Amino acid sequence: MATQRRYIRKIRYGVQFAFLALTLFIGYRFYQFVLHFKSQGYPFIERPSSVDAFLPISGLMSLKYFLFTGTVEPIHPAAFVMFVSIAAVSFLMKKGFCGWICPVGTLSEYFWMAGEKVFGKNVRMAAYTDTAVRSLKYVLMGLFLLFIGILMTPNMMVLFFMSDYYVTADVRTMNVFAEMTSWTMWVMLSLAVLSLLYKNFWCRYLCPYGALLGLLSGLGPLKIRRIEEKCVHCRSCSVHCPSLIDVEKKEVVNSPECFACMTCVSSCPSPEALNITVKAGSVRRTLKPYLYPLIFVLLFYFFIGIGMAAGKWHSQTPYDQYTRIIPELSGK
């Protein structure tokens, strides 16, 4: 079992790289789509709907609008589908989206691993400082939930959905990187340096989306459990945890920082000391670690498939509207 579990980390790196490559491909196709409207004579490329995954705020707004009206807004429907799918799998399978699929999480991990190689180690904040800084993402999450979940009415959302700004929210997001200002460049460089020094800096301290998914994961049926009788207290699980969780001192890893990377499980030398368990009613079953990514990815695409089958995936924005708006966005 111990030998088998050492392959879990390699499986995760493979899944992460595959989704990172897919994201880059989707981003390039979307860039080509935009270029058609900016450059005369450039061939038309169909807009990849999955680019809406980078619009989680739109997804949250669409979810509230759906709950109040029963209607999925037609401009960025894939944002709604992706938001619900990611939230659903995070509840059912822990915060695995952050640890296995999210390209930002993957790049963040590449950076701190590179920093560890270059500097010999990563910096770690004192416990009280870490807690204070980590609260920033929950403050941001709270502000989004307050504004969208409470203050923004469905009628206000309809007006926003009809605006040119909302229609091209995906293009504007791309332009942040494609047409980077000096201010944006310095922010990105600062985040890159901090990500080299601190493990998962963006994910741990600033990402409000990850904060929400972490809270959802704590309510779900899947847990990583440590069996005290089997534990040899080598602390390998705690030392190798990229989320800085002291796994060796916990019976159940229920921290919102855990993104189910299985590093603790794969590094444990004692068979059965760390297990992934799923509770169904009063029955708790152990899940083979190598089944986790398979079930997670299948569930993720299952929920997305429901959205596609329901016809809530492709944007209904007319071609003429893109023709009018996109050429005006350069530099904005």
C-alpha atoms as one frame of an Amber mdcrd trajectory, in Angstrom:
protein
   0.000   0.000   0.000   2.778   2.450   0.908   4.562   1.851  -2.428   1.322
   2.276  -4.318   0.518   5.526  -2.536   3.798   7.129  -3.564   2.408   7.310
  -7.097  -0.513   9.518  -6.033   1.651  12.624  -6.113   2.820  11.836  -9.646
  -0.765  11.273 -10.729  -1.681  14.694  -9.343   1.193  16.396 -11.161   0.020
  14.728 -14.366  -3.599  15.856 -13.859  -2.463  19.387 -12.980  -0.259  19.637
 -16.056  -3.036  18.310 -18.310  -5.504  20.930 -17.076  -2.867  23.669 -17.269
  -2.195  22.729 -20.895  -5.941  22.659 -21.582  -6.317  26.107 -20.020  -3.510
  27.529 -22.153  -5.110  26.059 -25.274  -8.509  27.515 -24.357  -6.876  30.865
 -23.633  -5.149  30.859 -27.016  -8.384  29.991 -28.827 -10.160  32.794 -27.004
  -7.361  35.189 -27.960  -7.881  34.160 -31.595 -11.624  34.750 -31.202 -10.991
  38.284 -29.937  -8.352  38.939 -32.588 -10.956  38.335 -35.299 -12.855  41.419
 -34.119  -9.724  43.529 -33.606  -7.777  42.699 -36.765  -9.407  43.037 -40.155
  -9.143  39.841 -42.184  -8.280  37.528 -39.251 -10.384  34.344 -39.582 -13.285
  33.767 -37.206 -12.660  31.276 -34.393 -15.617  30.110 -32.340 -15.544  31.416
 -28.786 -14.598  28.640 -26.305 -17.363  28.759 -23.686 -15.158  27.259 -20.971
 -13.291  30.569 -20.784 -16.191  31.618 -18.538 -14.505  29.583 -15.789 -12.402
  32.724 -15.232 -15.549  34.683 -14.322 -16.466  33.319 -10.875 -18.137  36.601
  -9.881 -20.415  36.256 -12.901 -21.071  32.677 -11.844 -22.064  33.770  -8.332
 -24.356  36.470  -9.717 -25.922  34.004 -12.143 -26.521  31.528  -9.334 -28.419
  34.088  -7.271 -30.364  35.199 -10.340 -31.242  31.560 -11.082 -32.407  30.947
  -7.513 -34.712  33.985  -7.677 -36.002  33.621 -11.235 -35.331  30.053 -12.363
 -33.496  31.472 -15.389 -29.831  31.143 -16.368 -28.653  34.430 -17.874 -27.692
  33.867 -21.542 -24.565  36.040 -21.874 -22.148  33.917 -19.834 -24.156  30.760
 -19.031 -21.003  28.636 -18.769 -19.919  30.819 -15.819 -23.034  29.626 -13.977
 -22.433  25.990 -14.960 -18.764  26.107 -13.955 -19.455  27.865 -10.650 -22.128
  25.343  -9.653 -19.985  22.403 -10.833 -16.926  23.570  -8.894 -18.975  24.266
  -5.774 -20.674  20.856  -6.022 -17.462  18.850  -6.373 -15.835  20.898  -3.605
 -18.664  19.930  -1.279 -18.634  16.269  -2.289 -14.869  15.719  -2.766 -13.148
  18.392  -0.656 -11.368  21.379  -2.185  -9.885  19.208  -4.911 -10.505  21.802
  -7.618  -7.786  23.978  -6.088  -5.312  21.131  -5.738  -5.924  19.193  -8.940
  -7.496  21.423 -11.605  -7.144  25.163 -10.975  -4.351  26.536 -13.233  -3.650
  29.374 -10.799  -3.148  26.832  -8.023  -0.854  24.796 -10.279   1.282  27.830
 -11.187   1.375  28.854  -7.535   2.721  25.413  -6.658   5.328  25.558  -9.432
   6.533  28.893  -8.060   7.011  27.829  -4.442   8.660  24.593  -5.520  11.067
  26.632  -7.683  11.672  28.970  -4.754  12.439  26.010  -2.510  14.992  24.764
  -5.042  16.642  28.176  -5.447  16.655  29.333  -1.820  16.800  25.937  -0.114
  13.531  26.494   1.746  10.337  28.532   1.794   9.588  31.296   4.258   6.927
  30.655   6.864   5.067  33.374   8.745   4.654  33.280  12.495   1.360  31.662
  13.495  -0.404  34.888  14.531   0.785  36.735  11.410  -0.257  33.838   9.194
  -3.751  33.819  10.704  -4.121  37.586  10.317  -2.977  37.643   6.683  -5.017
  34.541   5.840  -8.137  36.361   7.008  -7.812  38.701   3.993  -9.327  36.139
   1.616 -12.292  35.657   3.945 -12.803  39.419   4.117 -12.816  39.547   0.305
 -15.170  36.570   0.156 -17.479  38.251   2.665 -17.569  41.472   0.647 -18.528
  39.600  -2.539 -21.220  37.619  -0.720 -22.547  40.760   0.936 -22.729  42.806
  -2.244 -23.985  40.082  -4.588 -25.841  37.827  -2.168 -27.628  40.547  -0.179
 -27.371  44.045  -1.641 -27.686  43.312  -5.367 -31.297  42.664  -6.377 -32.357
  40.591  -9.424 -33.528  43.777 -11.164 -30.086  45.322 -10.691 -28.561  42.147
 -12.109 -30.725  42.322 -15.234 -29.473  45.841 -15.947 -25.888  44.724 -15.397
 -26.323  41.651 -17.621 -27.500  43.942 -20.424 -24.472  46.243 -20.195 -21.573
  46.196 -22.650 -19.246  45.830 -19.673 -20.785  42.499 -18.667 -20.965  41.195
 -22.238 -17.199  41.636 -22.619 -16.178  40.761 -19.052 -14.196  37.834 -20.477
 -12.382  40.074 -22.978 -11.597  42.630 -20.280 -10.179  39.877 -18.072  -7.938
  38.732 -20.925  -6.798  42.309 -21.588  -5.501  42.567 -18.023  -2.740  40.190
 -19.133  -2.613  40.740 -22.890  -2.401  44.535 -22.579  -0.719  44.787 -19.212
  -0.308  48.234 -17.671   2.742  49.146 -15.597   0.612  48.962 -12.445  -0.637
  45.477 -13.350   2.908  44.390 -14.179   4.201  45.435 -10.751   1.316  43.691
  -9.006   2.003  40.493 -10.957   5.745  40.702 -10.247   5.052  41.204  -6.540
   2.762  38.180  -6.462   5.379  36.140  -8.346   8.115  37.032  -5.843   5.872
  36.321  -2.864   4.839  33.013  -4.470   8.506  32.027  -4.736   9.019  32.709
  -1.036   5.749  31.455   0.485   3.912  28.238  -0.239   0.767  28.874  -2.303
   0.778  32.585  -1.439  -2.208  33.564  -3.599  -4.282  30.523  -2.644  -3.492
  30.709   1.055  -3.854  34.429   1.644  -5.779  36.181  -1.121  -8.118  33.931
  -3.129 -11.776  34.516  -2.081 -12.964  31.733  -4.401 -10.734  29.213  -2.623
 -11.968  30.530   0.735 -15.560  29.762  -0.238 -14.672  26.321  -1.599 -12.743
  25.525   1.576 -15.770  26.275   3.738 -17.984  24.138   1.488 -15.518  21.255
   1.639 -15.684  21.203   5.431 -19.393  20.394   5.235 -18.956  17.488   2.825
 -18.853  13.722   3.389 -15.221  13.102   2.383 -12.476  13.391   5.011  -8.829
  12.475   5.457  -8.522  10.569   8.728  -5.481   9.565  10.756  -5.596   6.266
  12.641  -3.630   6.792  15.851  -2.943   3.059  16.316  -1.292   2.836  12.898
   0.605   6.150  13.066   4.368   5.918  13.724   4.603   9.687  14.398   7.359
  10.286  11.852   5.747  13.675  11.012   6.256  13.082   7.304   2.632  14.062
   6.655   2.997  17.398   8.456   6.414  18.200   6.996   5.310  17.593   3.400
   1.853  19.229   3.578   1.883  22.200   1.148  -1.014  23.763   3.074   1.074
  23.786   6.290  -1.463  21.652   8.175  -0.077  19.732  11.159  -1.685  16.473
  10.006   0.182  14.346  12.545  -1.703  16.019  15.395  -5.176  15.659  13.885
  -7.608  12.785  13.905  -9.578  14.329  11.034  -8.104  16.804   8.554 -10.989
  19.237   8.320  -9.085  22.445   7.656 -10.476  24.717   4.895  -6.860  25.000
   3.705  -6.759  21.307   2.738  -7.134  20.912  -1.032  -7.010  17.126  -1.070
  -3.618  16.953  -2.765  -2.982  13.603  -1.024   0.619  14.583  -0.283   0.182
  13.510   3.335  -1.294  10.176   2.252   1.376   9.515  -0.381   4.268  10.379
   1.959   3.038   8.285   4.906   5.287   5.223   5.454   2.727   3.405   7.593
   0.022   1.543   5.647  -3.502   2.563   6.666  -2.346   5.334   9.030  -3.931
   7.937   6.768  -7.106   7.154   4.856  -9.668   8.959   2.742 -13.092   8.150
   4.090 -16.564   8.840   2.721 -19.629   8.914   4.944 -22.941   7.799   3.456
 -25.639   7.956   6.109 -24.351   6.100   9.150 -21.794   4.118   7.121 -18.225
   5.305   6.668 -16.166   3.713   3.904 -12.508   3.991   2.965 -11.725   5.233
  -0.532  -8.635   4.007  -2.347  -6.413   7.089  -2.869  -5.891   6.477  -6.584
  -9.673   6.506  -7.094  -9.972  10.060  -5.798  -8.785  11.904  -8.953 -10.793
   9.593 -11.188 -14.043  10.155  -9.275 -13.348  13.863  -8.878 -12.737  14.528
 -12.582 -15.701  12.361 -13.618 -18.017  14.200 -11.226 -16.693  17.561 -12.404
 -17.438  16.791 -16.037 -20.715  15.112 -15.116 -22.037  18.373 -13.679 -20.705
  20.331 -16.640 -22.347  17.800 -18.964 -25.712  18.434 -17.309 -25.331  22.144
 -18.073 -24.395  21.410 -21.674 -27.298  18.999 -22.128 -29.662  21.645 -20.749
 -28.443  24.109 -23.379 -26.834  26.392 -20.784 -23.282  26.484 -22.088 -22.807
  28.628 -25.203 -23.220  32.396 -25.020 -26.196  33.887 -26.842 -24.395  37.172
 -27.494 -24.943  38.175 -31.157 -21.939  38.400 -33.480 -22.819  42.015 -34.311
 -22.618  42.982 -30.655 -19.066  41.658 -30.396 -18.240  43.502 -33.632 -19.396
  46.753 -32.077 -17.860  46.419 -28.608 -14.549  44.532 -28.835 -12.660  46.955
 -31.140 -13.276  49.713 -28.596 -11.707  47.817 -25.680  -8.013  48.102 -26.522
  -6.163  49.639 -23.611  -9.249  49.627 -21.335
